[in-house]
């Protein structure tokens, strides 16, 4: 069988909204499913480039994949992600 690993999945993100005063949610997903506890909301100010970090703990097989989703909670304004680091660290169960 395929061994599973306990992983701490983390992302650091630097982003800016195209327009001021927009609320965005950032979250981690494993195989297309939200990782519980990994959602973080950030209000973008006027010309504000800001950084956030999100984290979630999972059990994963070697075929697992991870994604970062960003959702605008205010309207349809775009967000620009200028830097993104995504990494997973752990050990076999």
C-alpha positions in Angstrom: 0.0 0.0 0.0 0.9 3.6 -0.2 2.3 5.2 3.0 0.7 8.3 4.3 2.4 11.3 5.8 1.3 13.7 8.4 2.1 17.1 6.9 2.0 20.7 8.0 1.1 22.6 4.8 2.0 26.3 4.9 1.8 29.3 2.5 3.1 32.8 2.7 1.5 35.2 0.3 2.2 38.8 -0.7 -0.8 40.5 -2.4 -2.5 43.7 -3.4 -6.1 44.5 -4.4 -6.8 46.4 -7.5 -9.1 48.8 -5.5 -9.0 49.8 -1.9 -11.1 48.4 1.0 -11.7 44.9 -0.3 -11.9 41.8 1.9 -10.3 38.6 0.6 -10.2 35.1 2.1 -7.1 33.0 1.5 -7.2 29.2 2.1 -5.3 25.9 1.5 -6.9 23.0 -0.3 -5.7 19.4 -0.6 -6.9 17.5 -3.7 -9.6 20.1 -4.2 -10.9 20.0 -0.7 -10.6 22.8 1.9 -8.1 22.1 4.7 -10.0 22.9 7.9 -8.6 25.7 9.9 -6.5 27.2 7.0 -8.8 30.1 6.1 -7.6 33.6 6.8 -9.3 36.9 5.8 -7.4 40.1 5.0 -8.8 43.6 4.3 -6.7 45.3 1.6 -6.4 49.1 2.1 -5.6 51.8 -0.5 -2.5 50.8 -2.5 -1.7 48.4 0.3 0.6 45.5 -0.5 0.5 43.1 2.4 1.7 39.7 3.5 -0.1 36.8 5.2 0.6 33.3 6.2 -1.8 30.3 6.3 -1.3 26.8 7.6 -3.2 23.5 7.9 -2.4 20.0 9.1 -3.3 16.9 6.9 -2.6 13.3 6.3 -1.6 12.8 2.7 -0.4 10.1 0.2 2.3 10.6 -2.3 -0.3 11.5 -5.0 -1.7 14.4 -3.0 -1.6 18.0 -4.4 -2.1 21.3 -2.7 -3.5 24.6 -3.8 -4.1 28.1 -2.5 -7.5 29.7 -3.2 -8.3 33.4 -2.9 -11.9 34.6 -2.7 -13.1 38.2 -2.8 -15.7 38.6 -0.1 -16.7 42.2 -1.2 -17.3 42.2 -5.0 -15.5 41.1 -8.2 -12.4 43.2 -7.7 -9.2 41.3 -8.7 -6.3 40.6 -6.3 -2.7 40.5 -7.5 -0.5 37.9 -5.8 3.1 39.1 -6.3 4.8 36.4 -4.2 3.6 32.9 -3.1 5.6 30.3 -1.2 3.8 26.9 -0.6 5.5 24.1 1.3 4.7 20.9 3.1 6.7 19.4 5.9 6.2 16.2 7.8 6.9 12.5 8.5 5.5 9.1 7.6 2.8 7.7 9.9 
